[in-house]
Amino acid sequence: MKMMHREPTHPGVFLEEDYFKPLGLTHEEAAKLLGIDISMLEALLQKELRVSQELAMRLERVFKTEWEFWVNAQRAYDVWRQNQINTNTKV
């Protein structure tokens, strides 16, 4: 597998830059649309929360996207992070 050197875009960054800002959505409005607590959304935007299958389905419904996009973006970010951890802990 080819190692990715650049950090993949976290799904929270996609949300903020490609959806919330262009649509003029506040975090509170977005959380309400998604049916999640604002603290959960804030954690996602801070890269502290992973996109679960359930959240991916909510994102699909609200933003008319494919749930696979969100899951794949999360997977790419997770693999990159794990590679960073593995690289930094090699003896």
Biopython code that builds the backbone (N, CA, C, O; Angstrom):
import numpy as np
from Bio.PDB.StructureBuilder import StructureBuilder

atoms = [
    (1, "MET", "N", (0.848, -1.180, 0.000)),
    (1, "MET", "CA", (0.000, 0.000, 0.000)),
    (1, "MET", "C", (0.893, 1.242, 0.000)),
    (1, "MET", "O", (1.861, 1.326, 0.757)),
    (2, "LYS", "N", (0.564, 2.175, -0.836)),
    (2, "LYS", "CA", (1.327, 3.418, -0.921)),
    (2, "LYS", "C", (1.038, 4.284, 0.307)),
    (2, "LYS", "O", (-0.120, 4.519, 0.654)),
    (3, "MET", "N", (2.099, 4.752, 0.956)),
    (3, "MET", "CA", (1.918, 5.584, 2.146)),
    (3, "MET", "C", (1.591, 7.017, 1.748)),
    (3, "MET", "O", (2.231, 7.602, 0.874)),
    (4, "MET", "N", (0.589, 7.558, 2.405)),
    (4, "MET", "CA", (0.170, 8.928, 2.136)),
    (4, "MET", "C", (0.979, 9.867, 3.022)),
    (4, "MET", "O", (0.988, 9.721, 4.245)),
    (5, "HIS", "N", (1.647, 10.815, 2.417)),
    (5, "HIS", "CA", (2.485, 11.739, 3.174)),
    (5, "HIS", "C", (1.715, 12.963, 3.657)),
    (5, "HIS", "O", (2.012, 13.505, 4.722)),
    (6, "ARG", "N", (0.744, 13.394, 2.890)),
    (6, "ARG", "CA", (-0.049, 14.565, 3.251)),
    (6, "ARG", "C", (-1.246, 14.111, 4.086)),
    (6, "ARG", "O", (-1.865, 13.087, 3.799)),
    (7, "GLU", "N", (-1.554, 14.872, 5.103)),
    (7, "GLU", "CA", (-2.708, 14.551, 5.940)),
    (7, "GLU", "C", (-3.991, 14.650, 5.118)),
    (7, "GLU", "O", (-4.268, 15.695, 4.528)),
    (8, "PRO", "N", (-4.778, 13.570, 5.072)),
    (8, "PRO", "CA", (-6.057, 13.642, 4.362)),
    (8, "PRO", "C", (-6.999, 14.609, 5.074)),
    (8, "PRO", "O", (-6.864, 14.853, 6.273)),
    (9, "THR", "N", (-7.922, 15.138, 4.346)),
    (9, "THR", "CA", (-8.889, 16.067, 4.927)),
    (9, "THR", "C", (-9.855, 15.303, 5.821)),
    (9, "THR", "O", (-10.487, 14.335, 5.399)),
    (10, "HIS", "N", (-9.954, 15.754, 7.051)),
    (10, "HIS", "CA", (-10.889, 15.147, 8.000)),
    (10, "HIS", "C", (-12.315, 15.533, 7.597)),
    (10, "HIS", "O", (-12.534, 16.641, 7.108)),
    (11, "PRO", "N", (-13.285, 14.637, 7.794)),
    (11, "PRO", "CA", (-14.671, 14.962, 7.441)),
    (11, "PRO", "C", (-15.191, 16.249, 8.084)),
    (11, "PRO", "O", (-16.016, 16.945, 7.493)),
    (12, "GLY", "N", (-14.719, 16.566, 9.276)),
    (12, "GLY", "CA", (-15.141, 17.801, 9.928)),
    (12, "GLY", "C", (-14.714, 19.038, 9.157)),
    (12, "GLY", "O", (-15.429, 20.039, 9.133)),
    (13, "VAL", "N", (-13.552, 18.970, 8.529)),
    (13, "VAL", "CA", (-13.066, 20.086, 7.711)),
    (13, "VAL", "C", (-13.922, 20.215, 6.457)),
    (13, "VAL", "O", (-14.276, 21.325, 6.058)),
    (14, "PHE", "N", (-14.258, 19.080, 5.832)),
    (14, "PHE", "CA", (-15.166, 19.114, 4.681)),
    (14, "PHE", "C", (-16.480, 19.797, 5.058)),
    (14, "PHE", "O", (-16.983, 20.650, 4.327)),
    (15, "LEU", "N", (-17.022, 19.411, 6.201)),
    (15, "LEU", "CA", (-18.300, 19.991, 6.632)),
    (15, "LEU", "C", (-18.215, 21.501, 6.761)),
    (15, "LEU", "O", (-19.047, 22.234, 6.226)),
    (16, "GLU", "N", (-17.212, 21.949, 7.469)),
    (16, "GLU", "CA", (-17.069, 23.386, 7.723)),
    (16, "GLU", "C", (-16.853, 24.157, 6.425)),
    (16, "GLU", "O", (-17.548, 25.138, 6.158)),
    (17, "GLU", "N", (-15.897, 23.718, 5.625)),
    (17, "GLU", "CA", (-15.487, 24.475, 4.439)),
    (17, "GLU", "C", (-16.415, 24.318, 3.239)),
    (17, "GLU", "O", (-16.646, 25.277, 2.503)),
    (18, "ASP", "N", (-16.946, 23.119, 3.040)),
    (18, "ASP", "CA", (-17.731, 22.846, 1.831)),
    (18, "ASP", "C", (-19.240, 22.905, 2.026)),
    (18, "ASP", "O", (-19.994, 22.934, 1.053)),
    (19, "TYR", "N", (-19.681, 22.922, 3.274)),
    (19, "TYR", "CA", (-21.123, 22.935, 3.527)),
    (19, "TYR", "C", (-21.546, 24.100, 4.418)),
    (19, "TYR", "O", (-22.356, 24.928, 4.002)),
    (20, "PHE", "N", (-21.016, 24.174, 5.623)),
    (20, "PHE", "CA", (-21.476, 25.199, 6.557)),
    (20, "PHE", "C", (-21.205, 26.610, 6.051)),
    (20, "PHE", "O", (-22.111, 27.442, 6.007)),
    (21, "LYS", "N", (-19.965, 26.878, 5.670)),
    (21, "LYS", "CA", (-19.624, 28.236, 5.217)),
    (21, "LYS", "C", (-20.400, 28.638, 3.969)),
    (21, "LYS", "O", (-21.017, 29.703, 3.964)),
    (22, "PRO", "N", (-20.394, 27.820, 2.896)),
    (22, "PRO", "CA", (-21.137, 28.226, 1.689)),
    (22, "PRO", "C", (-22.639, 28.390, 1.925)),
    (22, "PRO", "O", (-23.284, 29.244, 1.315)),
    (23, "LEU", "N", (-23.189, 27.559, 2.820)),
    (23, "LEU", "CA", (-24.626, 27.635, 3.090)),
    (23, "LEU", "C", (-24.969, 28.654, 4.173)),
    (23, "LEU", "O", (-26.145, 28.908, 4.435)),
    (24, "GLY", "N", (-23.960, 29.233, 4.796)),
    (24, "GLY", "CA", (-24.194, 30.200, 5.861)),
    (24, "GLY", "C", (-24.794, 29.573, 7.107)),
    (24, "GLY", "O", (-25.533, 30.232, 7.838)),
    (25, "LEU", "N", (-24.484, 28.301, 7.357)),
    (25, "LEU", "CA", (-25.022, 27.598, 8.520)),
    (25, "LEU", "C", (-24.150, 27.828, 9.747)),
    (25, "LEU", "O", (-22.926, 27.707, 9.682)),
    (26, "THR", "N", (-24.778, 28.154, 10.845)),
    (26, "THR", "CA", (-24.046, 28.196, 12.107)),
    (26, "THR", "C", (-23.904, 26.759, 12.599)),
    (26, "THR", "O", (-24.591, 25.858, 12.118)),
    (27, "HIS", "N", (-23.026, 26.559, 13.541)),
    (27, "HIS", "CA", (-22.859, 25.223, 14.104)),
    (27, "HIS", "C", (-24.135, 24.773, 14.806)),
    (27, "HIS", "O", (-24.495, 23.597, 14.756)),
    (28, "GLU", "N", (-24.804, 25.693, 15.448)),
    (28, "GLU", "CA", (-26.052, 25.366, 16.133)),
    (28, "GLU", "C", (-27.119, 24.924, 15.134)),
    (28, "GLU", "O", (-27.824, 23.942, 15.367)),
    (29, "GLU", "N", (-27.235, 25.645, 14.030)),
    (29, "GLU", "CA", (-28.211, 25.285, 12.996)),
    (29, "GLU", "C", (-27.888, 23.924, 12.391)),
    (29, "GLU", "O", (-28.779, 23.102, 12.177)),
    (30, "ALA", "N", (-26.616, 23.696, 12.120)),
    (30, "ALA", "CA", (-26.204, 22.425, 11.522)),
    (30, "ALA", "C", (-26.469, 21.261, 12.473)),
    (30, "ALA", "O", (-26.948, 20.209, 12.050)),
    (31, "ALA", "N", (-26.161, 21.444, 13.745)),
    (31, "ALA", "CA", (-26.407, 20.385, 14.726)),
    (31, "ALA", "C", (-27.893, 20.052, 14.785)),
    (31, "ALA", "O", (-28.273, 18.884, 14.859)),
    (32, "LYS", "N", (-28.720, 21.074, 14.752)),
    (32, "LYS", "CA", (-30.167, 20.855, 14.786)),
    (32, "LYS", "C", (-30.629, 20.096, 13.541)),
    (32, "LYS", "O", (-31.418, 19.156, 13.646)),
    (33, "LEU", "N", (-30.146, 20.495, 12.369)),
    (33, "LEU", "CA", (-30.505, 19.802, 11.126)),
    (33, "LEU", "C", (-30.087, 18.332, 11.162)),
    (33, "LEU", "O", (-30.808, 17.456, 10.684)),
    (34, "LEU", "N", (-28.922, 18.080, 11.731)),
    (34, "LEU", "CA", (-28.401, 16.720, 11.798)),
    (34, "LEU", "C", (-29.007, 15.911, 12.939)),
    (34, "LEU", "O", (-28.867, 14.689, 12.985)),
    (35, "GLY", "N", (-29.673, 16.592, 13.850)),
    (35, "GLY", "CA", (-30.272, 15.901, 14.987)),
    (35, "GLY", "C", (-29.236, 15.403, 15.985)),
    (35, "GLY", "O", (-29.399, 14.345, 16.592)),
    (36, "ILE", "N", (-28.157, 16.190, 16.147)),
    (36, "ILE", "CA", (-27.110, 15.823, 17.099)),
    (36, "ILE", "C", (-26.852, 16.987, 18.046)),
    (36, "ILE", "O", (-27.214, 18.129, 17.765)),
    (37, "ASP", "N", (-26.232, 16.682, 19.151)),
    (37, "ASP", "CA", (-25.884, 17.696, 20.138)),
    (37, "ASP", "C", (-24.760, 18.580, 19.595)),
    (37, "ASP", "O", (-23.881, 18.106, 18.876)),
    (38, "ILE", "N", (-24.796, 19.843, 19.939)),
    (38, "ILE", "CA", (-23.781, 20.789, 19.471)),
    (38, "ILE", "C", (-22.382, 20.355, 19.906)),
    (38, "ILE", "O", (-21.420, 20.555, 19.164)),
    (39, "SER", "N", (-22.256, 19.771, 21.084)),
    (39, "SER", "CA", (-20.933, 19.331, 21.547)),
    (39, "SER", "C", (-20.389, 18.206, 20.668)),
    (39, "SER", "O", (-19.180, 18.112, 20.455)),
    (40, "MET", "N", (-21.267, 17.367, 20.165)),
    (40, "MET", "CA", (-20.854, 16.299, 19.250)),
    (40, "MET", "C", (-20.350, 16.896, 17.940)),
    (40, "MET", "O", (-19.327, 16.465, 17.408)),
    (41, "LEU", "N", (-21.064, 17.876, 17.431)),
    (41, "LEU", "CA", (-20.650, 18.530, 16.194)),
    (41, "LEU", "C", (-19.319, 19.251, 16.388)),
    (41, "LEU", "O", (-18.433, 19.159, 15.539)),
    (42, "GLU", "N", (-19.178, 19.956, 17.484)),
    (42, "GLU", "CA", (-17.924, 20.670, 17.755)),
    (42, "GLU", "C", (-16.752, 19.696, 17.832)),
    (42, "GLU", "O", (-15.665, 19.993, 17.336)),
    (43, "ALA", "N", (-16.966, 18.535, 18.450)),
    (43, "ALA", "CA", (-15.907, 17.523, 18.534)),
    (43, "ALA", "C", (-15.526, 17.021, 17.145)),
    (43, "ALA", "O", (-14.349, 16.791, 16.865)),
    (44, "LEU", "N", (-16.514, 16.851, 16.281)),
    (44, "LEU", "CA", (-16.236, 16.427, 14.907)),
    (44, "LEU", "C", (-15.421, 17.487, 14.176)),
    (44, "LEU", "O", (-14.458, 17.166, 13.481)),
    (45, "LEU", "N", (-15.804, 18.738, 14.331)),
    (45, "LEU", "CA", (-15.102, 19.826, 13.656)),
    (45, "LEU", "C", (-13.673, 19.991, 14.169)),
    (45, "LEU", "O", (-12.809, 20.496, 13.451)),
    (46, "GLN", "N", (-13.424, 19.569, 15.404)),
    (46, "GLN", "CA", (-12.080, 19.654, 15.999)),
    (46, "GLN", "C", (-11.268, 18.372, 15.775)),
    (46, "GLN", "O", (-10.183, 18.216, 16.335)),
    (47, "LYS", "N", (-11.793, 17.464, 14.962)),
    (47, "LYS", "CA", (-11.140, 16.181, 14.643)),
    (47, "LYS", "C", (-11.031, 15.279, 15.864)),
    (47, "LYS", "O", (-10.156, 14.414, 15.921)),
    (48, "GLU", "N", (-11.902, 15.472, 16.829)),
    (48, "GLU", "CA", (-11.890, 14.662, 18.046)),
    (48, "GLU", "C", (-12.935, 13.555, 18.001)),
    (48, "GLU", "O", (-12.963, 12.689, 18.876)),
    (49, "LEU", "N", (-13.788, 13.580, 16.993)),
    (49, "LEU", "CA", (-14.858, 12.591, 16.856)),
    (49, "LEU", "C", (-14.791, 12.001, 15.463)),
    (49, "LEU", "O", (-14.582, 12.712, 14.480)),
    (50, "ARG", "N", (-14.971, 10.698, 15.392)),
    (50, "ARG", "CA", (-14.990, 9.999, 14.103)),
    (50, "ARG", "C", (-16.409, 10.018, 13.535)),
    (50, "ARG", "O", (-17.389, 10.084, 14.276)),
    (51, "VAL", "N", (-16.497, 9.958, 12.210)),
    (51, "VAL", "CA", (-17.797, 9.835, 11.558)),
    (51, "VAL", "C", (-18.212, 8.373, 11.637)),
    (51, "VAL", "O", (-17.567, 7.503, 11.051)),
    (52, "SER", "N", (-19.285, 8.111, 12.359)),
    (52, "SER", "CA", (-19.835, 6.761, 12.455)),
    (52, "SER", "C", (-20.749, 6.513, 11.257)),
    (52, "SER", "O", (-21.067, 7.431, 10.500)),
    (53, "GLN", "N", (-21.161, 5.266, 11.100)),
    (53, "GLN", "CA", (-22.106, 4.935, 10.030)),
    (53, "GLN", "C", (-23.399, 5.729, 10.210)),
    (53, "GLN", "O", (-23.957, 6.247, 9.244)),
    (54, "GLU", "N", (-23.865, 5.819, 11.446)),
    (54, "GLU", "CA", (-25.103, 6.560, 11.724)),
    (54, "GLU", "C", (-24.963, 8.034, 11.349)),
    (54, "GLU", "O", (-25.852, 8.602, 10.714)),
    (55, "LEU", "N", (-23.862, 8.644, 11.735)),
    (55, "LEU", "CA", (-23.655, 10.054, 11.406)),
    (55, "LEU", "C", (-23.516, 10.234, 9.899)),
    (55, "LEU", "O", (-24.014, 11.213, 9.344)),
    (56, "ALA", "N", (-22.848, 9.305, 9.239)),
    (56, "ALA", "CA", (-22.709, 9.376, 7.779)),
    (56, "ALA", "C", (-24.082, 9.357, 7.104)),
    (56, "ALA", "O", (-24.301, 10.060, 6.118)),
    (57, "MET", "N", (-24.995, 8.562, 7.631)),
    (57, "MET", "CA", (-26.349, 8.501, 7.072)),
    (57, "MET", "C", (-27.093, 9.825, 7.304)),
    (57, "MET", "O", (-27.860, 10.266, 6.448)),
    (58, "ARG", "N", (-26.867, 10.443, 8.442)),
    (58, "ARG", "CA", (-27.481, 11.749, 8.714)),
    (58, "ARG", "C", (-26.929, 12.814, 7.765)),
    (58, "ARG", "O", (-27.674, 13.643, 7.243)),
    (59, "LEU", "N", (-25.622, 12.778, 7.551)),
    (59, "LEU", "CA", (-24.987, 13.726, 6.628)),
    (59, "LEU", "C", (-25.509, 13.528, 5.209)),
    (59, "LEU", "O", (-25.734, 14.497, 4.484)),
    (60, "GLU", "N", (-25.700, 12.283, 4.821)),
    (60, "GLU", "CA", (-26.254, 11.978, 3.499)),
    (60, "GLU", "C", (-27.641, 12.607, 3.342)),
    (60, "GLU", "O", (-27.938, 13.246, 2.332)),
    (61, "ARG", "N", (-28.470, 12.415, 4.345)),
    (61, "ARG", "CA", (-29.844, 12.923, 4.290)),
    (61, "ARG", "C", (-29.887, 14.448, 4.252)),
    (61, "ARG", "O", (-30.618, 15.026, 3.448)),
    (62, "VAL", "N", (-29.125, 15.088, 5.097)),
    (62, "VAL", "CA", (-29.182, 16.546, 5.218)),
    (62, "VAL", "C", (-28.510, 17.256, 4.043)),
    (62, "VAL", "O", (-29.034, 18.242, 3.524)),
    (63, "PHE", "N", (-27.352, 16.751, 3.629)),
    (63, "PHE", "CA", (-26.576, 17.463, 2.610)),
    (63, "PHE", "C", (-26.638, 16.827, 1.223)),
    (63, "PHE", "O", (-25.923, 17.239, 0.311)),
    (64, "LYS", "N", (-27.499, 15.819, 1.073)),
    (64, "LYS", "CA", (-27.706, 15.170, -0.240)),
    (64, "LYS", "C", (-26.387, 14.657, -0.814)),
    (64, "LYS", "O", (-26.078, 14.868, -1.987)),
    (65, "THR", "N", (-25.626, 13.987, 0.026)),
    (65, "THR", "CA", (-24.358, 13.384, -0.380)),
    (65, "THR", "C", (-24.492, 11.877, -0.222)),
    (65, "THR", "O", (-25.527, 11.386, 0.227)),
    (66, "GLU", "N", (-23.471, 11.159, -0.582)),
    (66, "GLU", "CA", (-23.440, 9.713, -0.373)),
    (66, "GLU", "C", (-22.800, 9.422, 0.981)),
    (66, "GLU", "O", (-21.765, 9.995, 1.322)),
    (67, "TRP", "N", (-23.416, 8.535, 1.745)),
    (67, "TRP", "CA", (-22.846, 8.206, 3.052)),
    (67, "TRP", "C", (-21.439, 7.648, 2.909)),
    (67, "TRP", "O", (-20.607, 7.836, 3.796)),
    (68, "GLU", "N", (-21.160, 6.957, 1.792)),
    (68, "GLU", "CA", (-19.840, 6.372, 1.569)),
    (68, "GLU", "C", (-18.739, 7.439, 1.525)),
    (68, "GLU", "O", (-17.609, 7.191, 1.945)),
    (69, "PHE", "N", (-19.077, 8.612, 1.020)),
    (69, "PHE", "CA", (-18.090, 9.695, 0.985)),
    (69, "PHE", "C", (-17.560, 9.977, 2.386)),
    (69, "PHE", "O", (-16.350, 10.076, 2.592)),
    (70, "TRP", "N", (-18.469, 10.106, 3.344)),
    (70, "TRP", "CA", (-18.093, 10.455, 4.708)),
    (70, "TRP", "C", (-17.318, 9.323, 5.376)),
    (70, "TRP", "O", (-16.333, 9.564, 6.074)),
    (71, "VAL", "N", (-17.768, 8.084, 5.160)),
    (71, "VAL", "CA", (-17.085, 6.930, 5.746)),
    (71, "VAL", "C", (-15.689, 6.778, 5.144)),
    (71, "VAL", "O", (-14.726, 6.515, 5.864)),
    (72, "ASN", "N", (-15.581, 6.943, 3.829)),
    (72, "ASN", "CA", (-14.277, 6.819, 3.171)),
    (72, "ASN", "C", (-13.321, 7.937, 3.577)),
    (72, "ASN", "O", (-12.125, 7.699, 3.744)),
    (73, "ALA", "N", (-13.836, 9.141, 3.735)),
    (73, "ALA", "CA", (-12.991, 10.252, 4.191)),
    (73, "ALA", "C", (-12.474, 9.963, 5.602)),
    (73, "ALA", "O", (-11.308, 10.217, 5.907)),
    (74, "GLN", "N", (-13.346, 9.434, 6.456)),
    (74, "GLN", "CA", (-12.930, 9.101, 7.816)),
    (74, "GLN", "C", (-11.894, 7.984, 7.799)),
    (74, "GLN", "O", (-10.902, 8.041, 8.525)),
    (75, "ARG", "N", (-12.125, 6.969, 6.970)),
    (75, "ARG", "CA", (-11.196, 5.845, 6.878)),
    (75, "ARG", "C", (-9.811, 6.320, 6.418)),
    (75, "ARG", "O", (-8.796, 5.913, 6.982)),
    (76, "ALA", "N", (-9.773, 7.168, 5.409)),
    (76, "ALA", "CA", (-8.490, 7.681, 4.908)),
    (76, "ALA", "C", (-7.755, 8.445, 6.008)),
    (76, "ALA", "O", (-6.542, 8.303, 6.167)),
    (77, "TYR", "N", (-8.491, 9.252, 6.760)),
    (77, "TYR", "CA", (-7.882, 10.019, 7.848)),
    (77, "TYR", "C", (-7.368, 9.078, 8.937)),
    (77, "TYR", "O", (-6.268, 9.267, 9.455)),
    (78, "ASP", "N", (-8.166, 8.065, 9.283)),
    (78, "ASP", "CA", (-7.768, 7.113, 10.323)),
    (78, "ASP", "C", (-6.511, 6.342, 9.935)),
    (78, "ASP", "O", (-5.614, 6.161, 10.758)),
    (79, "VAL", "N", (-6.443, 5.888, 8.684)),
    (79, "VAL", "CA", (-5.271, 5.145, 8.213)),
    (79, "VAL", "C", (-4.032, 6.036, 8.268)),
    (79, "VAL", "O", (-2.969, 5.599, 8.708)),
    (80, "TRP", "N", (-4.169, 7.269, 7.828)),
    (80, "TRP", "CA", (-3.041, 8.197, 7.869)),
    (80, "TRP", "C", (-2.563, 8.398, 9.306)),
    (80, "TRP", "O", (-1.364, 8.347, 9.583)),
    (81, "ARG", "N", (-3.516, 8.629, 10.221)),
    (81, "ARG", "CA", (-3.164, 8.849, 11.634)),
    (81, "ARG", "C", (-2.440, 7.634, 12.211)),
    (81, "ARG", "O", (-1.437, 7.770, 12.912)),
    (82, "GLN", "N", (-2.962, 6.442, 11.905)),
    (82, "GLN", "CA", (-2.328, 5.231, 12.420)),
    (82, "GLN", "C", (-0.919, 5.076, 11.858)),
    (82, "GLN", "O", (-0.005, 4.671, 12.576)),
    (83, "ASN", "N", (-0.740, 5.395, 10.589)),
    (83, "ASN", "CA", (0.603, 5.350, 9.995)),
    (83, "ASN", "C", (1.538, 6.334, 10.681)),
    (83, "ASN", "O", (2.717, 6.037, 10.876)),
    (84, "GLN", "N", (1.026, 7.498, 11.047)),
    (84, "GLN", "CA", (1.845, 8.486, 11.759)),
    (84, "GLN", "C", (2.261, 7.949, 13.122)),
    (84, "GLN", "O", (3.409, 8.110, 13.535)),
    (85, "ILE", "N", (1.337, 7.321, 13.807)),
    (85, "ILE", "CA", (1.635, 6.740, 15.124)),
    (85, "ILE", "C", (2.669, 5.633, 14.979)),
    (85, "ILE", "O", (3.640, 5.578, 15.734)),
    (86, "ASN", "N", (2.454, 4.744, 13.998)),
    (86, "ASN", "CA", (3.383, 3.633, 13.787)),
    (86, "ASN", "C", (4.772, 4.130, 13.416)),
    (86, "ASN", "O", (5.769, 3.591, 13.896)),
    (87, "THR", "N", (4.850, 5.142, 12.576)),
    (87, "THR", "CA", (6.136, 5.697, 12.148)),
    (87, "THR", "C", (6.874, 6.326, 13.324)),
    (87, "THR", "O", (8.092, 6.192, 13.447)),
    (88, "ASN", "N", (6.131, 7.008, 14.183)),
    (88, "ASN", "CA", (6.748, 7.702, 15.321)),
    (88, "ASN", "C", (7.125, 6.777, 16.468)),
    (88, "ASN", "O", (7.873, 7.179, 17.359)),
    (89, "THR", "N", (6.615, 5.532, 16.464)),
    (89, "THR", "CA", (6.914, 4.619, 17.572)),
    (89, "THR", "C", (7.852, 3.489, 17.169)),
    (89, "THR", "O", (8.133, 2.606, 17.980)),
    (90, "LYS", "N", (8.343, 3.499, 15.926)),
    (90, "LYS", "CA", (9.271, 2.446, 15.497)),
    (90, "LYS", "C", (10.591, 2.587, 16.241)),
    (90, "LYS", "O", (11.082, 3.691, 16.478)),
    (91, "VAL", "N", (11.145, 1.443, 16.601)),
    (91, "VAL", "CA", (12.413, 1.421, 17.343)),
    (91, "VAL", "C", (13.538, 1.053, 16.409)),
    (91, "VAL", "O", (14.691, 0.978, 16.832)),
]
sb = StructureBuilder()
sb.init_structure("model")
sb.init_model(0)
sb.init_chain("A")
sb.init_seg("    ")
for serial, (resi, resn, name, xyz) in enumerate(atoms, 1):
    if name == "N":
        sb.init_residue(resn, " ", resi, " ")
    sb.init_atom(name, np.array(xyz, "f"), 0.0, 1.0, " ", f" {name:<3s}", serial, name[0])
structure = sb.get_structure()
